Amino acid sequence: MNSRKRILAGLLALCLAGGATAQTKNNQNGKQAFINNLIKKMTLEEKIGQLNLLTSEMDVTGPFMNAGYKKDIEEGRCGSIFNAYTPQYTRQLQDLAMKTRLKIPLLFGYDVIHGHKTIFPIPLGEACTWDLALMEKSARIAAVEASADGLHWTYSPMVDIARDPRWGRVAEGVGEDTWYGVQVAKAKVKGYQGTNLSLNNTILACVKHFALYGAVEAGRDYNTVDMGRQKMYEYYLPPYKAAVDAGVASVMSSFNEIDGIPATANKWLMTDLLRKQWGFKGFVVTDYTAINEMMAHGIGDEYKVGELALKAGIDMDMQGSVYTRQLAKLIADKKLSIAQVDTCVYRILSAKYDLGLFKDPYLYCDNSRPAKEILTPESRATAREIGARSIVLLKNQDELLPLKKAAKIALIGPLADSKRDMIGNWSAAGDYTKSVTLLEGIKQKLGGAGNVTYLRGAHYTSDTTLLKRALQKAVLTAEDTANSAGMLADAVALAQKSDIVVLALGESSGMSGEAASRSDISIPENQEKLLRAVYATGKPVVLVLMNGRPLTLEWEDAHIPAIVETWFLGTEAGNSIADVLFGDYNPAGKLTMTFPRSVGQVPIYYNHKNTGRPEDPNNKYSTKYLDITNEPLYPFGYGLSYTKFTYGPVQLDKTQLKAAATGSVKVSVAVTNSGNYDGEEVVQLYIRDKVASVTRPVKELRNFKKISLKKGENQTVTFELTVNDLKFYNSDLKYVAEPGDFSVFVGGNSRDTKSADFTLVP
């Protein structure tokens, strides 16, 4: 292209860009004018109604609901509904809204956490794929299905950084690492919201729980959090900010307190940080009855907590109806202004406008979509693929796996043929009757060529208190607890007659998730008794774990030759597990949360800091336990393969990087598949800042690449480290990179790495 053509092309591009900018500005101005004009027409009661989110009778997830919610909709006292889905049902409710004076459409939300009808692995399991494109894809499929079922809004992603596996909600997040959490947050928001919210197959995302909920004390749900600002900014806040930067439409407040003030009343958090510092433009919704619950925190009566929540920046009250009961009086008493209420209303109406609901309130009520777009063969195939990629091989002594199809297999365990448990916790609209169990997956894999015999072998637990709480029913049936001795004896007899035993053990779906904290995170005692009895037969044992959190597995690791972590994998769970057990997929999953040896090590995480007395086995007066090592059983980033990957030395293209420069240090390592199978490896890069103004972790993840190598193949993997990768929050909460010495580590997990050093120079 000659210079004249280049100039003309440049001018054309500028004109087009200018036109697009002008169009965007015009659209924005049109939206503002529309919403402001609508707000001027609204009565105070109608405005307060837009801030009121109520549950539907369809699927109650909390302790109470407003029995007259239909009347509330008809009278303009409710602007949004959750737990209502199907296009037929949401159309009926939208019809009620269209009979109101101003015909403001309802917004329908739901807990679409790891799939809507096609259920994918729980988020902690899916994170172990280390495949951001697949995680975005599962969110995209979930958005398509949810929108086809009449929904506009999901309460996902949960991006709480969690270092305590006792907390049941670790199942709903992606683990302990901040950098990785940032990447997943962006992928999930993009998957749900797409690039154009006005399309009827996109939905609003809601990042939660803002903020710090993953650091609840003692790993106990709904508990308090105590944390300094530097730790907040460095480790816990970045994933929320990443979601905001990705354009997330809504934020959910957390139950915990921050600096002694509940998050739902915390103006510093909701306004100063979220809106002023981060520039968030969407709306903030409480978690379930969070405003009401601030009374139990001890900061005021209902009148007072309603005032504090609105002043803090809370736009929408989920299920508590505090705003409905108190805002008019607070305004009359001049504790709040109508302008403050108008600001909240504007944000909520803006979301409805962006979804296209003012143009067509029934945009998401298309009865033809569910049959074509929900639980499609393509979606189930994707669920099967993601399920297999989420599995982490923890141990495979003497290459016991993959299984031989000709073997006589005993499949034993309470989780081996339980459809409900396959889809795990927070599966909401998922139909567990359509899930594939492990028994079904193995039978399908074997066809007529193999022999598998199934026995339950044990109940989930013999602890009736735990069982009642996990199953959420007051009366246990005989089936829940009876004949444990007979079940065990039959299982041992079956094992003795078999070539190999596959034991499916772990937690029921109700033993992890919300309101499912556990002080003992081992395999429940009667399942452990079954495992040890079968092991004592001398038959080779493959332990297939199903659970929503890291477990303590020290005895299992010492004795059982093969251990496979499968989490709760969703609709296609049984097929995904069978694909891995029989070698049709070579496992490549890597842990995103550390597995402790003992619950006494908790909280435990890879990016800890050194003390002034690091662990020294030869020095009594160093930081250590008397009875166990400090090291975890399975570290962050850990996961085996049926093949073996060998790492060469770490090579740097330079040993100095200028702090003011825009360049980078190129980090290279040769990786060889030195085993007998083709396979995939997640090559992980970590750094350490050796000397800084605030103490730094022993390692910090900064990048990864997932590669595929045929057996015998070699590949050089190259990363680029920039100055930005070296930044951290100092004691003044400034995000800085300080000159000094750094180490860079590359390996297949956070523990087994090779390293090299470089210097950041002024």
NUTORTI-381745 format. One record per residue (C-alpha): chain; residue number from 1; x, z, y; residue in one letter. Coordinates in steps of 0.2 Angstrom, whole numbers, always signed. Layout:
<rs>
tivo mimi east up north koldren
A NUM X Z Y a
...
</rs>
This chain:
<rs>
tivo mimi east up north koldren
A 1 +0 +0 +0 m
A 2 +7 -5 +17 n
A 3 +8 +7 +32 s
A 4 -8 +0 +40 r
A 5 -18 +2 +25 k
A 6 -12 +19 +22 r
A 7 -17 +24 +40 i
A 8 -34 +16 +38 l
A 9 -36 +25 +21 a
A 10 -31 +41 +29 g
A 11 -44 +39 +43 l
A 12 -57 +35 +31 l
A 13 -53 +51 +21 a
A 14 -54 +61 +37 l
A 15 -71 +53 +42 c
A 16 -78 +57 +25 l
A 17 -71 +75 +25 a
A 18 -78 +77 +42 g
A 19 -95 +70 +37 g
A 20 -95 +82 +22 a
A 21 -91 +97 +33 t
A 22 -104 +92 +45 a
A 23 -117 +90 +31 q
A 24 -112 +107 +24 t
A 25 -114 +115 +41 k
A 26 -131 +107 +44 n
A 27 -137 +113 +27 n
A 28 -131 +131 +31 q
A 29 -139 +130 +48 n
A 30 -155 +124 +40 g
A 31 -154 +138 +28 k
A 32 -151 +152 +41 q
A 33 -166 +145 +52 a
A 34 -178 +145 +37 f
A 35 -173 +163 +31 i
A 36 -173 +170 +49 n
A 37 -190 +162 +52 n
A 38 -197 +169 +36 l
A 39 -191 +187 +40 i
A 40 -199 +186 +57 k
A 41 -216 +183 +48 k
A 42 -213 +198 +36 m
A 43 -221 +215 +38 t
A 44 -210 +230 +34 l
A 45 -219 +233 +18 e
A 46 -215 +215 +12 e
A 47 -197 +217 +18 k
A 48 -195 +233 +7 i
A 49 -203 +224 -7 g
A 50 -189 +211 -8 q
A 51 -177 +226 -10 l
A 52 -187 +232 -25 n
A 53 -181 +226 -43 l
A 54 -193 +232 -57 l
A 55 -192 +230 -76 t
A 56 -205 +220 -86 s
A 57 -214 +227 -101 e
A 58 -207 +214 -111 m
A 59 -190 +222 -116 d
A 60 -188 +240 -109 v
A 61 -169 +245 -108 t
A 62 -172 +262 -99 g
A 63 -182 +278 -99 p
A 64 -196 +272 -88 f
A 65 -204 +258 -79 m
A 66 -218 +255 -66 n
A 67 -234 +252 -76 a
A 68 -242 +244 -62 g
A 69 -228 +231 -58 y
A 70 -241 +216 -58 k
A 71 -250 +224 -44 k
A 72 -234 +227 -35 d
A 73 -230 +209 -36 i
A 74 -247 +204 -30 e
A 75 -246 +215 -15 e
A 76 -228 +210 -11 g
A 77 -220 +226 -16 r
A 78 -208 +218 -28 c
A 79 -196 +204 -25 g
A 80 -187 +203 -42 s
A 81 -190 +207 -60 i
A 82 -178 +210 -75 f
A 83 -181 +209 -93 n
A 84 -194 +195 -92 a
A 85 -190 +178 -100 y
A 86 -197 +163 -108 t
A 87 -204 +149 -96 p
A 88 -222 +153 -100 q
A 89 -220 +172 -96 y
A 90 -210 +170 -80 t
A 91 -222 +156 -74 r
A 92 -236 +169 -76 q
A 93 -227 +182 -65 l
A 94 -222 +168 -53 q
A 95 -240 +164 -51 d
A 96 -243 +181 -45 l
A 97 -230 +180 -32 a
A 98 -237 +163 -26 m
A 99 -254 +172 -22 k
A 100 -245 +183 -10 t
A 101 -247 +180 +9 r
A 102 -230 +172 +11 l
A 103 -227 +165 -6 k
A 104 -209 +172 -8 i
A 105 -204 +168 -26 p
A 106 -198 +181 -38 l
A 107 -180 +182 -45 l
A 108 -179 +185 -64 f
A 109 -163 +194 -70 g
A 110 -158 +199 -88 y
A 111 -143 +205 -97 d
A 112 -135 +189 -103 v
A 113 -119 +197 -108 i
A 114 -111 +187 -122 h
A 115 -124 +173 -124 g
A 116 -143 +172 -122 h
A 117 -150 +166 -139 k
A 118 -134 +159 -146 t
A 119 -124 +175 -146 i
A 120 -105 +173 -144 f
A 121 -92 +187 -149 p
A 122 -93 +203 -138 i
A 123 -82 +200 -123 p
A 124 -68 +211 -129 l
A 125 -67 +200 -145 g
A 126 -69 +184 -135 e
A 127 -55 +189 -124 a
A 128 -43 +189 -139 c
A 129 -44 +170 -140 t
A 130 -33 +170 -124 w
A 131 -43 +153 -121 d
A 132 -50 +153 -103 l
A 133 -58 +136 -105 a
A 134 -68 +142 -120 l
A 135 -73 +158 -111 m
A 136 -80 +148 -97 e
A 137 -88 +136 -109 k
A 138 -97 +151 -118 s
A 139 -103 +157 -101 a
A 140 -109 +139 -97 r
A 141 -119 +138 -113 i
A 142 -126 +155 -110 a
A 143 -132 +149 -92 a
A 144 -140 +134 -99 v
A 145 -150 +144 -112 e
A 146 -155 +158 -100 a
A 147 -160 +146 -87 s
A 148 -170 +136 -100 a
A 149 -179 +152 -104 d
A 150 -184 +155 -86 g
A 151 -170 +166 -80 l
A 152 -161 +165 -63 h
A 153 -148 +179 -64 w
A 154 -137 +188 -77 t
A 155 -129 +205 -75 y
A 156 -112 +198 -81 s
A 157 -97 +198 -80 p
A 158 -91 +216 -83 m
A 159 -73 +216 -77 v
A 160 -70 +235 -78 d
A 161 -52 +238 -83 i
A 162 -52 +250 -97 a
A 163 -38 +260 -105 r
A 164 -48 +272 -115 d
A 165 -56 +266 -131 p
A 166 -67 +281 -133 r
A 167 -78 +273 -119 w
A 168 -91 +263 -128 g
A 169 -92 +250 -115 r
A 170 -75 +243 -118 v
A 171 -84 +231 -129 a
A 172 -92 +223 -114 e
A 173 -75 +220 -105 g
A 174 -59 +211 -108 v
A 175 -47 +226 -110 g
A 176 -33 +234 -101 e
A 177 -24 +221 -91 d
A 178 -27 +218 -73 t
A 179 -19 +200 -72 w
A 180 -28 +194 -87 y
A 181 -44 +202 -81 g
A 182 -43 +192 -65 v
A 183 -41 +176 -75 q
A 184 -57 +180 -86 v
A 185 -67 +185 -71 a
A 186 -64 +168 -62 k
A 187 -68 +159 -78 a
A 188 -85 +168 -81 k
A 189 -91 +166 -64 v
A 190 -88 +148 -64 k
A 191 -96 +146 -81 g
A 192 -112 +155 -76 y
A 193 -114 +147 -58 q
A 194 -106 +130 -60 g
A 195 -103 +121 -44 t
A 196 -121 +119 -38 n
A 197 -133 +134 -39 l
A 198 -148 +123 -35 s
A 199 -147 +114 -52 l
A 200 -159 +122 -64 n
A 201 -146 +125 -77 n
A 202 -135 +137 -67 t
A 203 -138 +155 -64 i
A 204 -132 +169 -52 l
A 205 -118 +179 -59 a
A 206 -117 +198 -56 c
A 207 -99 +206 -56 v
A 208 -100 +224 -62 k
A 209 -98 +239 -62 h
A 210 -91 +240 -44 f
A 211 -80 +250 -45 a
A 212 -68 +258 -56 l
A 213 -81 +262 -70 y
A 214 -68 +258 -84 g
A 215 -58 +274 -79 a
A 216 -72 +287 -82 v
A 217 -65 +303 -87 e
A 218 -64 +308 -106 a
A 219 -70 +290 -110 g
A 220 -88 +297 -108 r
A 221 -101 +285 -101 d
A 222 -109 +289 -84 y
A 223 -95 +301 -81 n
A 224 -85 +303 -65 t
A 225 -69 +294 -59 v
A 226 -54 +302 -50 d
A 227 -41 +289 -43 m
A 228 -29 +286 -29 g
A 229 -31 +271 -18 r
A 230 -14 +263 -23 q
A 231 -19 +264 -41 k
A 232 -36 +256 -37 m
A 233 -29 +242 -27 y
A 234 -15 +238 -40 e
A 235 -24 +240 -56 y
A 236 -43 +242 -55 y
A 237 -49 +232 -40 l
A 238 -42 +214 -42 p
A 239 -54 +208 -56 p
A 240 -69 +212 -44 y
A 241 -60 +203 -30 k
A 242 -56 +188 -41 a
A 243 -75 +187 -45 a
A 244 -79 +188 -26 v
A 245 -66 +175 -22 d
A 246 -73 +164 -36 a
A 247 -90 +165 -26 g
A 248 -100 +177 -37 v
A 249 -117 +178 -30 a
A 250 -120 +197 -33 s
A 251 -112 +213 -36 v
A 252 -118 +228 -46 m
A 253 -114 +246 -41 s
A 254 -107 +258 -53 s
A 255 -113 +275 -58 f
A 256 -97 +284 -55 n
A 257 -91 +292 -39 e
A 258 -76 +287 -29 i
A 259 -66 +299 -18 d
A 260 -80 +311 -21 g
A 261 -94 +299 -16 i
A 262 -105 +290 -28 p
A 263 -102 +271 -28 a
A 264 -120 +268 -23 t
A 265 -118 +278 -7 a
A 266 -100 +273 -4 n
A 267 -99 +264 +13 k
A 268 -80 +262 +12 w
A 269 -82 +253 -5 l
A 270 -98 +243 -2 m
A 271 -96 +238 +16 t
A 272 -78 +241 +22 d
A 273 -69 +234 +7 l
A 274 -82 +222 -2 l
A 275 -89 +214 +14 r
A 276 -76 +216 +28 k
A 277 -60 +215 +19 q
A 278 -65 +204 +5 w
A 279 -78 +193 +14 g
A 280 -92 +195 +1 f
A 281 -108 +186 +7 k
A 282 -120 +189 -8 g
A 283 -131 +204 -12 f
A 284 -127 +221 -20 v
A 285 -139 +228 -33 v
A 286 -138 +245 -41 t
A 287 -136 +249 -59 d
A 288 -152 +256 -67 y
A 289 -159 +270 -56 t
A 290 -142 +273 -49 a
A 291 -150 +278 -32 i
A 292 -161 +291 -40 n
A 293 -146 +298 -50 e
A 294 -136 +302 -35 m
A 295 -148 +317 -33 m
A 296 -140 +324 -49 a
A 297 -123 +321 -41 h
A 298 -128 +333 -28 g
A 299 -127 +323 -12 i
A 300 -146 +325 -7 g
A 301 -164 +323 -11 d
A 302 -173 +306 -13 e
A 303 -175 +304 +5 y
A 304 -157 +307 +9 k
A 305 -150 +296 -5 v
A 306 -161 +282 +0 g
A 307 -153 +283 +17 e
A 308 -135 +284 +11 l
A 309 -138 +269 -1 a
A 310 -144 +257 +12 l
A 311 -131 +263 +25 k
A 312 -118 +260 +12 a
A 313 -123 +242 +9 g
A 314 -134 +242 -6 i
A 315 -147 +228 -5 d
A 316 -158 +230 -20 m
A 317 -164 +245 -29 d
A 318 -165 +243 -48 m
A 319 -180 +251 -56 q
A 320 -179 +267 -46 g
A 321 -191 +263 -32 s
A 322 -182 +274 -20 v
A 323 -183 +261 -6 y
A 324 -201 +258 -9 t
A 325 -205 +277 -7 r
A 326 -193 +281 +7 q
A 327 -187 +267 +18 l
A 328 -203 +266 +29 a
A 329 -202 +285 +33 k
A 330 -183 +283 +36 l
A 331 -186 +270 +48 i
A 332 -200 +280 +57 a
A 333 -188 +294 +58 d
A 334 -175 +283 +65 k
A 335 -163 +287 +51 k
A 336 -162 +268 +48 l
A 337 -167 +253 +58 s
A 338 -177 +238 +54 i
A 339 -162 +227 +58 a
A 340 -153 +236 +43 q
A 341 -167 +232 +31 v
A 342 -167 +214 +38 d
A 343 -149 +211 +33 t
A 344 -153 +216 +15 c
A 345 -168 +205 +15 v
A 346 -158 +190 +21 y
A 347 -145 +192 +8 r
A 348 -158 +192 -6 i
A 349 -168 +178 +1 l
A 350 -152 +168 +3 s
A 351 -149 +169 -16 a
A 352 -167 +163 -19 k
A 353 -164 +149 -7 y
A 354 -148 +144 -15 d
A 355 -156 +143 -32 l
A 356 -169 +131 -25 g
A 357 -184 +143 -28 l
A 358 -191 +140 -11 f
A 359 -192 +121 -14 k
A 360 -199 +124 -31 d
A 361 -203 +142 -37 p
A 362 -206 +135 -55 y
A 363 -189 +126 -56 l
A 364 -184 +137 -71 y
A 365 -201 +137 -79 c
A 366 -200 +120 -89 d
A 367 -208 +122 -106 n
A 368 -199 +107 -113 s
A 369 -182 +114 -111 r
A 370 -180 +129 -124 p
A 371 -183 +117 -139 a
A 372 -169 +105 -133 k
A 373 -157 +117 -125 e
A 374 -158 +134 -135 i
A 375 -148 +137 -151 l
A 376 -143 +119 -153 t
A 377 -132 +114 -167 p
A 378 -118 +111 -154 e
A 379 -120 +128 -146 s
A 380 -119 +136 -164 r
A 381 -104 +126 -168 a
A 382 -95 +132 -152 t
A 383 -100 +150 -156 a
A 384 -92 +147 -174 r
A 385 -76 +141 -166 e
A 386 -75 +155 -153 i
A 387 -79 +167 -166 g
A 388 -64 +161 -177 a
A 389 -52 +161 -162 r
A 390 -57 +179 -158 s
A 391 -51 +186 -174 i
A 392 -35 +196 -174 v
A 393 -25 +197 -190 l
A 394 -17 +214 -190 l
A 395 -8 +214 -206 k
A 396 -5 +202 -221 n
A 397 +7 +210 -233 q
A 398 +14 +198 -246 d
A 399 +3 +184 -239 e
A 400 -13 +191 -247 l
A 401 -23 +180 -235 l
A 402 -29 +166 -235 p
A 403 -40 +169 -250 l
A 404 -41 +158 -265 k
A 405 -58 +151 -269 k
A 406 -56 +152 -287 a
A 407 -54 +171 -286 a
A 408 -67 +183 -292 k
A 409 -71 +192 -276 i
A 410 -80 +209 -273 a
A 411 -88 +210 -256 l
A 412 -92 +228 -252 i
A 413 -97 +237 -236 g
A 414 -112 +242 -225 p
A 415 -107 +228 -213 l
A 416 -105 +214 -226 a
A 417 -123 +208 -226 d
A 418 -131 +216 -210 s
A 419 -138 +202 -199 k
A 420 -142 +215 -185 r
A 421 -124 +220 -184 d
A 422 -117 +203 -183 m
A 423 -123 +200 -165 i
A 424 -116 +217 -159 g
A 425 -121 +227 -144 n
A 426 -129 +220 -128 w
A 427 -135 +205 -137 s
A 428 -152 +207 -128 a
A 429 -162 +191 -132 a
A 430 -152 +187 -147 g
A 431 -162 +184 -163 d
A 432 -152 +193 -176 y
A 433 -163 +185 -190 t
A 434 -154 +169 -186 k
A 435 -136 +176 -188 s
A 436 -125 +172 -202 v
A 437 -118 +187 -212 t
A 438 -101 +188 -220 l
A 439 -109 +187 -237 l
A 440 -119 +171 -232 e
A 441 -103 +164 -224 g
A 442 -93 +167 -240 i
A 443 -106 +160 -251 k
A 444 -107 +144 -240 q
A 445 -89 +142 -240 k
A 446 -87 +144 -259 l
A 447 -102 +133 -263 g
A 448 -103 +132 -282 g
A 449 -84 +134 -284 a
A 450 -82 +152 -282 g
A 451 -88 +169 -287 n
A 452 -93 +183 -275 v
A 453 -103 +199 -279 t
A 454 -109 +210 -265 y
A 455 -113 +229 -265 l
A 456 -116 +240 -249 r
A 457 -105 +254 -256 g
A 458 -108 +266 -242 a
A 459 -119 +270 -227 h
A 460 -113 +268 -209 y
A 461 -110 +287 -209 t
A 462 -115 +303 -217 s
A 463 -115 +311 -200 d
A 464 -134 +312 -196 t
A 465 -131 +317 -178 t
A 466 -120 +301 -175 l
A 467 -132 +291 -185 l
A 468 -147 +296 -175 k
A 469 -139 +293 -158 r
A 470 -132 +276 -164 a
A 471 -148 +270 -171 l
A 472 -158 +278 -157 q
A 473 -172 +285 -168 k
A 474 -177 +303 -171 a
A 475 -182 +302 -189 v
A 476 -170 +295 -202 l
A 477 -176 +287 -218 t
A 478 -170 +291 -235 a
A 479 -162 +273 -235 e
A 480 -151 +279 -220 d
A 481 -142 +293 -230 t
A 482 -148 +293 -248 a
A 483 -137 +291 -264 n
A 484 -120 +290 -257 s
A 485 -112 +295 -273 a
A 486 -120 +282 -283 g
A 487 -116 +268 -271 m
A 488 -98 +273 -271 l
A 489 -97 +274 -290 a
A 490 -105 +257 -291 d
A 491 -93 +249 -278 a
A 492 -78 +256 -287 v
A 493 -84 +249 -304 a
A 494 -87 +232 -296 l
A 495 -69 +232 -288 a
A 496 -62 +236 -305 q
A 497 -70 +220 -312 k
A 498 -64 +209 -298 s
A 499 -48 +200 -294 d
A 500 -48 +205 -275 i
A 501 -59 +216 -264 v
A 502 -65 +212 -247 v
A 503 -71 +227 -238 l
A 504 -82 +225 -222 a
A 505 -81 +242 -213 l
A 506 -81 +249 -196 g
A 507 -95 +253 -183 e
A 508 -113 +248 -183 s
A 509 -118 +239 -168 s
A 510 -126 +254 -160 g
A 511 -109 +264 -162 m
A 512 -101 +255 -147 s
A 513 -108 +248 -130 g
A 514 -117 +258 -117 e
A 515 -121 +276 -120 a
A 516 -110 +275 -136 a
A 517 -94 +285 -132 s
A 518 -85 +292 -147 r
A 519 -73 +306 -147 s
A 520 -67 +301 -165 d
A 521 -63 +282 -165 i
A 522 -58 +281 -184 s
A 523 -68 +272 -197 i
A 524 -83 +284 -201 p
A 525 -79 +296 -215 e
A 526 -89 +290 -229 n
A 527 -84 +272 -226 q
A 528 -66 +279 -226 e
A 529 -70 +288 -243 k
A 530 -76 +271 -250 l
A 531 -60 +262 -244 l
A 532 -48 +275 -252 r
A 533 -58 +275 -268 a
A 534 -57 +256 -269 v
A 535 -39 +256 -264 y
A 536 -36 +268 -278 a
A 537 -41 +255 -291 t
A 538 -25 +246 -288 g
A 539 -35 +230 -284 k
A 540 -28 +220 -269 p
A 541 -39 +224 -254 v
A 542 -43 +215 -238 v
A 543 -51 +226 -224 l
A 544 -62 +216 -213 v
A 545 -66 +227 -198 l
A 546 -81 +225 -187 m
A 547 -82 +236 -172 n
A 548 -83 +236 -153 g
A 549 -67 +245 -148 r
A 550 -50 +249 -154 p
A 551 -50 +261 -169 l
A 552 -37 +273 -176 t
A 553 -30 +265 -192 l
A 554 -14 +273 -196 e
A 555 -18 +277 -215 w
A 556 -26 +259 -216 e
A 557 -10 +251 -209 d
A 558 +1 +261 -221 a
A 559 -9 +257 -237 h
A 560 -20 +242 -235 i
A 561 -11 +225 -238 p
A 562 -22 +214 -227 a
A 563 -32 +220 -211 i
A 564 -43 +208 -201 v
A 565 -50 +213 -184 e
A 566 -66 +203 -182 t
A 567 -76 +213 -169 w
A 568 -94 +208 -168 f
A 569 -93 +189 -167 l
A 570 -111 +184 -164 g
A 571 -124 +172 -172 t
A 572 -111 +162 -182 e
A 573 -100 +178 -187 a
A 574 -101 +176 -206 g
A 575 -95 +158 -205 n
A 576 -81 +162 -192 s
A 577 -74 +175 -203 i
A 578 -75 +165 -219 a
A 579 -66 +151 -210 d
A 580 -52 +163 -207 v
A 581 -52 +172 -223 l
A 582 -51 +155 -233 f
A 583 -38 +147 -221 g
A 584 -49 +134 -214 d
A 585 -43 +141 -197 y
A 586 -26 +150 -195 n
A 587 -30 +165 -185 p
A 588 -22 +166 -168 a
A 589 -31 +180 -159 g
A 590 -21 +192 -149 k
A 591 -26 +210 -144 l
A 592 -31 +213 -126 t
A 593 -32 +232 -128 m
A 594 -20 +243 -137 t
A 595 -24 +251 -153 f
A 596 -18 +270 -154 p
A 597 -11 +279 -169 r
A 598 -21 +294 -164 s
A 599 -35 +298 -152 v
A 600 -23 +311 -145 g
A 601 -13 +297 -137 q
A 602 -28 +291 -127 v
A 603 -27 +284 -113 p
A 604 -14 +272 -120 i
A 605 -9 +255 -112 y
A 606 +6 +244 -113 y
A 607 +9 +243 -94 n
A 608 +13 +262 -92 h
A 609 +26 +269 -81 k
A 610 +42 +278 -86 n
A 611 +43 +297 -82 t
A 612 +59 +305 -76 g
A 613 +62 +310 -94 r
A 614 +58 +294 -105 p
A 615 +56 +297 -124 e
A 616 +72 +301 -132 d
A 617 +71 +306 -151 p
A 618 +88 +316 -149 n
A 619 +82 +326 -134 n
A 620 +68 +339 -136 k
A 621 +65 +339 -117 y
A 622 +59 +321 -116 s
A 623 +41 +315 -115 t
A 624 +35 +314 -133 k
A 625 +23 +321 -145 y
A 626 +30 +333 -159 l
A 627 +19 +325 -173 d
A 628 +19 +306 -169 i
A 629 +29 +293 -159 t
A 630 +23 +288 -142 n
A 631 +21 +270 -148 e
A 632 +4 +263 -152 p
A 633 -1 +256 -169 l
A 634 -4 +239 -162 y
A 635 +2 +234 -145 p
A 636 -7 +224 -132 f
A 637 -5 +205 -135 g
A 638 -2 +208 -154 y
A 639 -9 +197 -167 g
A 640 -2 +189 -183 l
A 641 -4 +172 -190 s
A 642 -3 +164 -208 y
A 643 +13 +156 -202 t
A 644 +28 +163 -193 k
A 645 +34 +160 -175 f
A 646 +52 +162 -170 t
A 647 +58 +164 -152 y
A 648 +74 +158 -145 g
A 649 +83 +166 -131 p
A 650 +75 +167 -113 v
A 651 +83 +154 -102 q
A 652 +82 +154 -83 l
A 653 +85 +139 -71 d
A 654 +92 +151 -58 k
A 655 +96 +170 -57 t
A 656 +92 +172 -38 q
A 657 +75 +168 -29 l
A 658 +74 +169 -11 k
A 659 +60 +181 -5 a
A 660 +55 +169 +10 a
A 661 +56 +153 -1 a
A 662 +42 +144 -9 t
A 663 +52 +140 -24 g
A 664 +52 +148 -41 s
A 665 +62 +153 -56 v
A 666 +59 +143 -71 k
A 667 +58 +153 -87 v
A 668 +60 +143 -103 s
A 669 +60 +148 -122 v
A 670 +61 +138 -138 a
A 671 +47 +143 -150 v
A 672 +48 +137 -168 t
A 673 +35 +137 -181 n
A 674 +46 +143 -195 s
A 675 +32 +147 -208 g
A 676 +22 +137 -220 n
A 677 +6 +133 -210 y
A 678 +1 +124 -195 d
A 679 -4 +137 -182 g
A 680 -6 +142 -164 e
A 681 +4 +155 -154 e
A 682 +0 +164 -137 v
A 683 +17 +164 -129 v
A 684 +16 +179 -116 q
A 685 +27 +181 -101 l
A 686 +30 +199 -93 y
A 687 +40 +205 -79 i
A 688 +48 +222 -73 r
A 689 +53 +226 -56 d
A 690 +67 +238 -59 k
A 691 +68 +246 -42 v
A 692 +54 +247 -29 a
A 693 +47 +258 -16 s
A 694 +33 +264 -28 v
A 695 +36 +266 -46 t
A 696 +32 +251 -57 r
A 697 +26 +248 -75 p
A 698 +39 +245 -89 v
A 699 +30 +228 -91 k
A 700 +17 +218 -82 e
A 701 +9 +202 -89 l
A 702 +11 +187 -77 r
A 703 +7 +172 -88 n
A 704 +4 +165 -105 f
A 705 +3 +148 -113 k
A 706 -7 +145 -130 k
A 707 +2 +132 -140 i
A 708 -1 +123 -156 s
A 709 +14 +119 -168 l
A 710 +14 +111 -185 k
A 711 +25 +119 -198 k
A 712 +43 +116 -194 g
A 713 +39 +110 -176 e
A 714 +48 +117 -161 n
A 715 +43 +117 -143 q
A 716 +51 +123 -127 t
A 717 +38 +133 -117 v
A 718 +42 +134 -98 t
A 719 +34 +145 -85 f
A 720 +37 +146 -66 e
A 721 +38 +163 -58 l
A 722 +35 +163 -39 t
A 723 +37 +176 -26 v
A 724 +19 +179 -27 n
A 725 +20 +184 -45 d
A 726 +32 +198 -40 l
A 727 +20 +206 -27 k
A 728 +12 +223 -28 f
A 729 +3 +236 -17 y
A 730 +15 +248 -9 n
A 731 +11 +265 -3 s
A 732 +3 +258 +13 d
A 733 -8 +246 +3 l
A 734 +1 +231 +8 k
A 735 +4 +217 -4 y
A 736 +22 +214 -4 v
A 737 +37 +208 -15 a
A 738 +52 +218 -12 e
A 739 +70 +211 -14 p
A 740 +79 +218 -29 g
A 741 +82 +216 -48 d
A 742 +69 +210 -60 f
A 743 +68 +207 -79 s
A 744 +57 +194 -87 v
A 745 +51 +196 -105 f
A 746 +44 +182 -116 v
A 747 +37 +185 -133 g
A 748 +22 +185 -145 g
A 749 +16 +202 -139 n
A 750 +20 +215 -126 s
A 751 +32 +224 -138 r
A 752 +42 +211 -147 d
A 753 +50 +201 -133 t
A 754 +66 +193 -127 k
A 755 +72 +195 -110 s
A 756 +83 +189 -95 a
A 757 +86 +196 -78 d
A 758 +86 +188 -60 f
A 759 +86 +195 -42 t
A 760 +75 +192 -28 l
A 761 +86 +191 -13 v
A 762 +81 +194 +6 p
</rs>
